[in-house]
Each structure stands twice: as structure tokens, then as C-alpha cells.
Amino acid sequence: MTADDTWERGRTIMSTMPDTERPLQLALARAAVDRAAQHRLDEPWLAAAWSHPSTKVLPISGGEAFVVDTDNGTELVLLPSFEAPANGDRYFLGTDEDGVSYFALAGETLPGRLDGDARPAGLREVGATLSDRQAGLLVHAVALEHWHRLHSFCSRCGHPTEKAGAGHLRRCTSCAAEHYPRTDPAVIMVITDEQDRCLLGRQALWPEGRWSTLAGFVEPGESIEQAVAREVFEEAGVRVGEVAYVASQPWPFPASLMLGFVGKVAPGGAEITVDGEELAEARWFSREDLRAAMASGEIVPPSGISIARHLIELWYGEPMPAAVRW
């Protein structure tokens, strides 16, 4: 595969390939439930949905839920509403094609011991092994829980806020200002040079051997394409030319949306100078270089839950070895 092959493949993924053939089937981006936002302010409907015998409830606390390991993978423990704890904040997550309603119930702790082999787990551990429906439910619930924990007070007047909108809104008890969950856009990118080598970096705080794609937040008044070029130059001193969008992934750690790109180095812009703050090291890797480094254990690839791994595999041309937990 040449540099132009990588570029063209990434550039055409979203526009020409049917969903079943897209190489980026991302964990955490596989929703299979209608969020049914039209019901969020309909209190009678929500009360009836909660009381319905088919309704399923996902207890969460601190970003974790109960899961069970089966022969077919990992499954969330979903309770009937009449078995759910009486206390906690309810978040309406949506309905499925059979009319089943789903709620999250956020509490200070998870419910008491369940029968069987249920254990608490978070998205980083099980996000890639859940079904599409359950991955979507958990990522939605975790993002809402985190947002509510951090927004107890009004940013306008400082008074307490209270939950509304079935968990998708907080309203100030004094000035009535409405506050909605926020998502921070971040870009993450595979950049290739004229030799079709891939640019990877390593942060100083990461465990030894962990390398990944470069990434960073979009700044106010900036396009996502500008953010790609700025972040790569700030962190690695590399100048980026053309970029193309590939795919996105919700990343509730704590509240981001990762926007994945492929990009080419601008002519004469491939020299690396790391900033020493965001990155401790950055290198150009050929496929042979990366294959040998992974085989020797010198480099550990990102885990399957991260869009970083899938972007690298888009360039690499095949699945990489199993990775450690990200």
C-alpha cells in the first residue's frame, strides 16, 4: 500500500462504502437504541415507561455497571424497573424496535450483591466486547452520569441546579437558566509522509512502550481541519498538508467526541521536533518498523476500544496484535 492508497482509502470510507464494509467498526460508536428525545419532557409518558414490565434499568455508579461474562462475550446486567433500587437519578436512554424502554439509574454505589457471577466493570474494560445495543446504552449512561456530577451549580448565578429533561438537562433553581450536556470535540489523526510512514508519539506519563496517534482538542473559532494541522505542528513540529475525515467515536473520558482523520505531510514538513510537554517522543514508522517493534514488545499498540488503533490499522493494512488494556 502506498501513501496515496492510504489517503484514498481513508478519504472514501464515509462517502462510498456501505456500512457493512467499512473497516472502522468502532467500539462505543455502535448505538442500536432510538434515544426518543421527544419523550424527555413528557413526565406522564416517562412515569408510564418506568412502570412498564418490559422496561430495563441499567444501574451505574462512578462510571461502572454490573456485567456478566458469558461464552458469547460480556453482557450488562439490566434489571426490571420493579427490581431497581428506589434511590438514584433516572436517565432515560431510549427505546428499541420492540418498544422496550431503557433507563440508567445513577447512585452513590452500585446495588447490593447480585446473584450469579455479576461484577462491576467500566467502559475501558468491556466497551469493545459488548453488543452494539449495550455499548450504546453504557456510553450514554456514563457520559450523563459524569456530566451531572460536575454541574450541580449554575454557571450564571452560582445557585444549585436540579435534574430535568429525563437526565438531559439541568435547570437553575434561582434564575431558571437551562444547562445541557456538553461534548468537547477532539481530533485524532494518522499522518503519513512521502514514504508512507506513519507518525506516532508517546506521552511521558504513559507506561513504557505505549505509542499512539497524535490527538488534541479543537479550540474556539477553529475548524477541525485547522485543529489537525495545529496539534500536529505544536506537538511534533510536523507540518500537515491535506487532511480527510474518516470516522468519529464518542469518548466519555470524561466528555469528548473523537473526530478521526488521515492526513499527509506538507512538502518539506516532515522533520520532527517534539514539544516536550504533550509528547516525550515522536517517530516515523514504516510498516516493517512497527511490525518488528510490536513483535519484540518494544511497542504496545492501543487497545481495541480506541479509534487510535483503528486509524493505525487503516494505514497498517491488517489487524495489529492483541493489545493491553488502554
C-alpha positions as CSV (number, residue, x, y, z in Angstrom):
1,M,0.0,0.0,0.0
2,T,1.4,3.4,-0.9
3,A,0.8,6.8,0.8
4,D,-1.8,7.6,-1.9
5,D,-3.6,4.3,-1.2
6,T,-3.9,5.1,2.5
7,W,-5.1,8.6,1.7
8,E,-7.7,7.5,-0.8
9,R,-8.9,4.7,1.3
10,G,-9.4,7.0,4.3
11,R,-11.0,9.7,2.2
12,T,-13.6,7.5,0.7
13,I,-14.7,5.4,3.7
14,M,-17.6,7.6,4.7
15,S,-18.8,8.5,1.2
16,T,-18.6,5.4,-0.9
17,M,-18.5,2.3,1.3
18,P,-21.7,0.5,2.6
19,D,-21.9,0.3,6.4
20,T,-21.2,-3.5,6.4
21,E,-17.9,-3.0,4.5
22,R,-16.5,-0.1,6.5
23,P,-13.2,-1.1,8.2
24,L,-13.8,1.2,11.2
25,Q,-16.5,-0.6,13.2
26,L,-15.7,1.4,16.3
27,A,-16.4,0.4,19.9
28,L,-18.6,2.9,21.7
29,A,-20.0,4.2,18.4
30,R,-22.4,1.3,17.8
31,A,-25.7,2.6,19.0
32,A,-28.8,0.4,18.4
33,V,-31.4,2.2,20.5
34,D,-33.6,5.1,19.5
35,R,-32.9,7.9,22.0
36,A,-36.5,9.1,21.6
37,A,-35.7,12.6,22.7
38,Q,-39.3,13.7,22.1
39,H,-40.3,12.0,25.4
40,R,-37.7,13.6,27.7
41,L,-40.0,16.4,28.9
42,D,-43.2,14.3,28.9
43,E,-43.4,13.3,32.6
44,P,-46.6,11.2,32.3
45,W,-45.0,9.2,29.5
46,L,-41.8,8.7,31.4
47,A,-43.6,7.6,34.5
48,A,-45.6,5.1,32.5
49,A,-42.5,3.8,30.7
50,W,-40.7,3.3,34.0
51,S,-43.6,1.3,35.4
52,H,-44.0,-0.9,32.3
53,P,-43.0,-4.6,33.0
54,S,-40.8,-4.7,29.9
55,T,-38.6,-1.7,30.9
56,K,-34.9,-2.4,31.5
57,V,-32.8,-0.4,34.0
58,L,-29.0,-0.1,34.0
59,P,-27.6,0.8,37.5
60,I,-24.4,2.8,37.3
61,S,-22.0,4.3,39.8
62,G,-18.7,6.1,39.2
63,G,-18.7,5.0,35.5
64,E,-19.2,1.4,36.3
65,A,-22.0,-1.1,35.8
66,F,-22.5,-4.8,36.6
67,V,-21.6,-7.2,33.8
68,V,-21.5,-10.9,33.4
69,D,-19.1,-12.9,31.3
70,T,-20.7,-15.5,29.0
71,D,-19.5,-17.9,26.3
72,N,-20.6,-15.3,23.8
73,G,-18.8,-12.3,25.4
74,T,-19.7,-9.7,28.0
75,E,-23.3,-8.6,28.9
76,L,-24.6,-5.7,31.0
77,V,-26.9,-6.6,33.9
78,L,-30.2,-4.9,33.1
79,L,-32.9,-5.0,35.8
80,P,-36.7,-4.8,35.5
81,S,-37.7,-1.4,37.0
82,F,-39.5,-3.1,39.9
83,E,-36.2,-4.7,41.0
84,A,-34.2,-1.4,40.6
85,P,-33.1,0.5,43.7
86,A,-35.6,3.1,44.9
87,N,-32.9,5.8,45.2
88,G,-30.9,7.4,42.5
89,D,-31.1,9.6,39.5
90,R,-33.0,8.3,36.5
91,Y,-31.8,9.0,33.0
92,F,-34.0,8.0,30.0
93,L,-31.8,6.3,27.4
94,G,-34.3,5.5,24.7
95,T,-36.4,2.7,23.2
96,D,-35.7,-0.2,20.9
97,E,-37.6,-1.6,17.9
98,D,-39.7,-3.8,20.2
99,G,-40.9,-0.8,22.3
100,V,-38.7,-1.7,25.3
101,S,-37.7,1.4,27.2
102,Y,-34.2,1.8,28.8
103,F,-33.2,3.9,31.8
104,A,-30.0,4.4,33.6
105,L,-30.1,4.7,37.4
106,A,-27.1,6.5,38.8
107,G,-26.4,6.1,42.5
108,E,-23.6,6.6,45.0
109,T,-22.8,2.9,44.9
110,L,-24.0,0.0,42.8
111,P,-26.8,-2.1,44.2
112,G,-26.1,-4.8,46.7
113,R,-24.7,-8.2,45.7
114,L,-26.5,-9.8,42.7
115,D,-27.0,-13.5,42.1
116,G,-24.6,-15.3,39.8
117,D,-21.3,-14.0,38.5
118,A,-22.1,-10.3,38.2
119,R,-19.1,-8.0,38.6
120,P,-18.6,-4.2,38.3
121,A,-16.7,-3.0,35.2
122,G,-16.2,0.2,33.2
123,L,-16.2,1.2,29.6
124,R,-12.5,0.8,29.1
125,E,-12.6,-2.8,30.1
126,V,-15.7,-4.0,28.4
127,G,-16.8,-1.4,25.9
128,A,-15.2,-3.3,23.0
129,T,-16.9,-6.7,23.9
130,L,-20.5,-5.6,24.5
131,S,-23.1,-5.8,21.8
132,D,-24.0,-2.7,19.8
133,R,-27.1,-2.1,21.9
134,Q,-25.4,-2.5,25.2
135,A,-22.3,-0.5,24.2
136,G,-24.5,2.4,23.2
137,L,-26.5,2.2,26.4
138,L,-23.4,2.2,28.6
139,V,-21.6,5.0,26.8
140,H,-24.8,7.2,27.0
141,A,-25.3,6.5,30.7
142,V,-21.6,7.0,31.7
143,A,-21.5,10.4,29.8
144,L,-24.7,11.6,31.5
145,E,-23.6,10.5,35.0
146,H,-20.3,12.3,34.7
147,W,-21.9,15.5,33.5
148,H,-24.4,15.6,36.3
149,R,-21.7,15.1,38.9
150,L,-19.8,18.2,37.7
151,H,-22.8,20.5,37.1
152,S,-24.6,20.8,40.4
153,F,-24.4,24.6,40.3
154,C,-25.4,27.2,37.8
155,S,-22.6,28.8,35.8
156,R,-24.6,32.0,35.5
157,C,-25.6,32.8,39.1
158,G,-23.9,30.0,41.2
159,H,-27.1,28.6,42.7
160,P,-27.9,24.9,42.8
161,T,-29.3,23.2,39.7
162,E,-31.7,20.3,39.5
163,K,-32.0,17.5,37.1
164,A,-34.7,17.8,34.3
165,G,-35.4,16.5,30.9
166,A,-35.1,12.9,31.9
167,G,-31.4,13.5,32.7
168,H,-30.5,15.5,29.6
169,L,-31.0,18.9,31.2
170,R,-30.2,20.8,34.5
171,R,-32.2,23.8,35.5
172,C,-31.1,26.5,37.9
173,T,-33.3,26.8,41.0
174,S,-32.8,30.5,41.1
175,C,-32.5,32.1,37.7
176,A,-34.1,29.2,35.8
177,A,-31.2,29.0,33.3
178,E,-31.1,25.7,31.4
179,H,-27.9,23.8,31.1
180,Y,-27.3,20.9,28.7
181,P,-24.7,18.2,28.5
182,R,-21.6,19.4,26.6
183,T,-19.3,17.4,24.4
184,D,-15.7,18.6,23.7
185,P,-14.6,17.9,20.1
186,A,-11.2,16.5,19.7
187,V,-9.2,15.5,16.6
188,I,-7.2,12.3,16.3
189,M,-5.1,11.6,13.2
190,V,-2.9,9.3,11.3
191,I,-0.4,11.4,9.4
192,T,1.8,9.9,6.7
193,D,4.9,11.2,5.0
194,E,6.1,10.8,1.3
195,Q,7.5,7.3,2.1
196,D,4.1,6.3,3.5
197,R,5.5,6.1,7.1
198,C,3.1,6.7,10.0
199,L,3.7,9.4,12.7
200,L,3.2,8.1,16.2
201,G,4.0,9.7,19.5
202,R,4.5,8.8,23.2
203,Q,3.5,10.8,26.2
204,A,5.8,10.9,29.2
205,L,3.1,9.7,31.6
206,W,2.2,6.7,29.6
207,P,3.5,3.2,30.5
208,E,6.8,2.2,28.8
209,G,6.2,1.1,25.3
210,R,2.8,2.7,24.7
211,W,2.7,4.7,21.4
212,S,-0.3,6.1,19.7
213,T,-1.6,8.6,17.2
214,L,-1.5,12.3,17.9
215,A,-4.6,14.0,19.2
216,G,-5.9,17.2,20.7
217,F,-8.9,19.4,21.4
218,V,-10.4,21.8,18.9
219,E,-10.0,25.4,20.1
220,P,-12.7,28.1,19.9
221,G,-13.1,29.6,16.5
222,E,-11.2,26.8,14.8
223,S,-12.2,24.3,12.1
224,I,-11.5,20.7,12.7
225,E,-9.1,20.6,9.7
226,Q,-7.2,23.6,11.3
227,A,-7.1,21.7,14.6
228,V,-5.4,18.7,13.0
229,A,-2.7,20.8,11.4
230,R,-2.1,22.9,14.6
231,E,-2.0,20.0,17.0
232,V,0.5,18.0,14.9
233,F,2.7,21.0,14.5
234,E,2.6,22.0,18.2
235,E,3.3,18.5,19.5
236,A,5.7,17.2,16.9
237,G,6.8,20.1,14.7
238,V,5.5,18.4,11.6
239,R,3.6,20.5,9.1
240,V,0.4,18.9,7.7
241,G,-1.0,19.4,4.2
242,E,-4.2,17.7,3.1
243,V,-6.5,16.0,5.7
244,A,-9.6,13.9,5.2
245,Y,-12.2,12.9,7.8
246,V,-12.6,9.1,8.4
247,A,-15.0,8.4,11.4
248,S,-15.9,9.6,14.9
249,Q,-16.2,8.0,18.3
250,P,-17.8,9.1,21.5
251,W,-15.2,9.2,24.2
252,P,-16.7,9.8,27.6
253,F,-13.4,10.0,29.4
254,P,-14.7,12.4,30.5
255,A,-16.7,14.1,27.8
256,S,-15.2,14.1,24.3
257,L,-16.1,13.3,20.7
258,M,-13.1,12.0,18.8
259,L,-13.0,13.0,15.2
260,G,-10.7,10.7,13.2
261,F,-8.6,11.9,10.2
262,V,-6.0,10.7,7.8
263,G,-3.5,13.4,6.6
264,K,-0.4,14.0,4.5
265,V,2.7,15.9,5.5
266,A,3.1,19.2,3.6
267,P,6.1,19.3,1.3
268,G,9.3,19.7,3.3
269,G,7.4,19.5,6.6
270,A,8.3,16.0,7.9
271,E,11.1,17.0,10.3
272,I,10.2,16.1,13.9
273,T,10.7,18.4,16.9
274,V,8.7,17.3,19.9
275,D,7.4,19.9,22.3
276,G,8.5,18.1,25.4
277,E,5.2,18.7,27.1
278,E,2.4,16.9,25.2
279,L,4.9,14.4,23.8
280,A,8.1,12.9,25.1
281,E,8.9,11.2,21.8
282,A,7.6,11.0,18.2
283,R,8.8,8.9,15.3
284,W,8.0,7.9,11.8
285,F,7.3,4.2,11.4
286,S,7.3,2.1,8.3
287,R,5.0,-1.0,8.5
288,E,8.1,-3.1,8.8
289,D,9.4,-1.0,11.7
290,L,6.1,-1.2,13.5
291,R,5.7,-4.9,13.0
292,A,9.2,-5.6,14.3
293,A,8.7,-3.3,17.3
294,M,5.4,-4.9,18.3
295,A,6.8,-8.4,17.9
296,S,9.7,-7.6,20.2
297,G,7.5,-5.9,22.8
298,E,9.2,-2.6,22.3
299,I,5.8,-1.0,21.3
300,V,2.4,-1.8,22.6
301,P,-0.5,-0.8,20.3
302,P,-3.6,1.0,21.5
303,S,-6.4,-1.2,22.7
304,G,-9.4,-2.2,20.5
305,I,-11.7,0.2,22.3
306,S,-9.9,3.3,20.9
307,I,-10.3,4.9,17.5
308,A,-6.5,5.3,17.6
309,R,-6.0,1.6,17.0
310,H,-8.4,1.5,14.1
311,L,-6.8,4.5,12.4
312,I,-3.4,2.9,12.7
313,E,-4.8,-0.3,11.2
314,L,-6.3,1.6,8.4
315,W,-2.7,2.6,7.4
316,Y,-1.1,-0.7,8.5
317,G,-3.4,-2.7,6.3
318,E,-4.3,-5.5,8.7
319,P,-5.2,-6.1,12.3
320,M,-2.5,-5.5,14.8
321,P,-1.6,-7.9,17.6
322,A,-3.9,-8.0,20.6
323,A,-3.2,-5.0,22.8
324,V,-3.1,-4.4,26.6
325,R,-5.9,-2.6,28.2
326,W,-5.9,1.1,27.2
